[in-house]
Amino acid sequence: MSEHAPTVVTDIRDQPLSVDEALAAVAHPRAGAVTLFVGTVREHDEGREGVTELDYSAHPDALAHLTLIAEEVAAGQQIHGVYAVHRVGELAVGDLAVVCAVSAEHRAEAFEGGRRLIEELKAQVPIWKRQEYAEGGHTWVGL
């Protein structure tokens, strides 16, 4: 078995996200499993209905935090690729807000890496969302 460095792709962008891009980025001939997480904008949050749009903002250091997390996941056993891209700017209900993918030799490692990636991203990467509501008003989440 030859040694290789896993592929790591991270970004924070104001353009639509792509599941196909994520899958292509983590493709590897030794990978027998790929986990994919897609976070979408929903029409409710924290028990309140009527979310009409979100506006995501990121701290200037957010990408550095995201890259560090992805590199830590990539250092796991039998991991071949890690992809984590988050959207910023105005998003509508149904839009993709975050796409994460992890490829690995086997499903257990892919599932473990994928779960760790999204959970650490949500816990540590300084990205906030301002939610607009149909009846008026807004809330900030993640501040």
Secondary structure, DSSP 8 states (H G I E B T S, - for coil): ------EEEEEEESS---HHHHHHHH--TT--EEEEEEEE--SEETTEE-EEEEEEEE-TTHHHHHHHHHHHHHTSTTEEEEEEEEE-EEEETT-EEEEEEEEESSHHHHHHHHHHHHHHHHHHS-EEEEEEETTS-EEEE--
